[in-house]
Amino acid sequence: MSIFLNVSNSLQPLSLQLATALQKTDHNPFTPQWVITQTEGMNSWLKQQLAIQNGIAAHIQFNKPNDIITTLCKLCMPSGKAILTNEIIRWSIYRLLNSTEFKQAYPQIASYYHNNDIKRIALTDELTDLFDQYQVYRHTTIQEWNAHSKGHAVEDWQQWLWISIKEQVTDHFQDRTDTATALLNELKNEASQQLITNKIPALHIFGIAVITPFYLQIYHALAQFMDIHLYLVNPSPEQWWLDDKSEKQIARLLQKKGINKALPMHYSVGNDLLMNWGALIKESFGLLMDQDEFVNQYDTSAALPIIHPQRLLEKIQADIYNNAASTERNILTENDIKDGSITINGAFTPVREVEVLYNYLLSLIDQQQIALAPKDIVVLLSDVDLYAPYIHAVFGNAPYRIPYTIADESYTSGVTLFNTLEALLLFDTHHFKAEAVLQLLDAPLIRKRFKLEEL
């Protein structure tokens, strides 16, 4: 059993490799195939690609990285402690922030939310997210905190909160770092290995942008007795760019060192876009390349080199693929700038952004000489819940309907009972602003309940 590292600059050929691997499997047909992805949107797209390639996409178990660890714990440690959830952390922090012990130990922090529950709730939410990230991205810090108790003097107020939470829940829950340690020990047991392989014969990790040491140690332990297939995107898969820096980064380093001269030879200059936008990928592949097993399995057969680029987008993609610095890039002409392969639009509100997007898509469909289906168009958002209501409003009431779906939309977005109730609870009963009242009365559920037809 081993690890297979498939790398490409495009998701499309990686999906074909995944389809081939799933098709060639000789495991029990009644045992599901296990695929780890990051988002529901990726799951939907991947199902379509697998169905196109294999004729059908069925009996595939999609999981997120955290879910697979929970599944493994239930399989080989059924009687173990439950994993500490964010909800438990959140309420524990909220209570601890109001404790006399914390206020006396850290008066400066306590003064921030003194007699203000809203600030205490906001601080609680931020700390909950931080502790969640610490367990994955800074698990060594959590391990150091776990080695202490409140009996020792603790200068770090976050550490004090964490230790207090652990002492409160230690009988029933354990954090992710403790879970990973227990799981790693259990994975050495042959009986546990057999239980896992009976249910999960192989693991396919697809399109994960960020791989941390926390997950990597789990994958490496699993690879000792089962096949682990990674399908990862690398914008420049055939170039070694992990040690390169952009010209701006080099200039800053030289400035810090008080050096004002040309770039020294020991600095390797890379493509600016690749160095800046590929920082997360650079960290992930840096972790992988530190282990010989991943280096030996590094497979770029699915890479798609861009040869003789003609359009602006193709030239930029080629420069990134080849990690071309400023002196080696493709020459851009005025016609390239105007070819329409890249457009930048500015808007003053999110709703206007969606309106501009709708008009652009309409013109794009009208100008295309080839058939363009809705499934051929993907729109990426920085915050799905922020834009979801505007997408429904614009695309749902447009004169020319473009079929659409929104992936990774939370239950509180859109027109639902949850966000209507949230709007009622957040309503300012002291000011009664006309805009807020009308927005509340315009909620479909409220209009239906009180039979409001016109506002």
Secondary structure, DSSP 4 states (H G I P E B T S, - for coil): --EEEEEES-HHHHHHHHHHHHHH--S-TTSPEEEE-S-HHHHHHHHHHHHHHHS---SEEEE-HHHHHHHHHHHH-TTSPEEPPHHHHHHHHHHHHT-HHHHHH-HHHHGGGTT-HHHHHHHHHHHHHHHHHHHHH-HHHHHHHHT--TTS----HHHHHHHHHHHHHTTTEE-HHHHHHHHHHHTTSHHHHHHHHHH-SEEEEES-S---HHHHHHHHHHTTTSEEEEEEE-SSTTS--TT-B-HHHHHHHHHHTT--SSPPTTSPB--HHHHHHTHHHHHHHHHHHTSHHHHHTEE-TT-----S--SHHHHHHHHHHTT--TTTSPPP-HHHHTSSSS-----SSHHHHHHHHHHHHHHHHHH-SS---GGG-----S-HHHHHHHHHHHHHS-SS------TT--TTSSS-HHHHHHHHHT--TTT--HHHHHHHHTSHHHHHHHT----
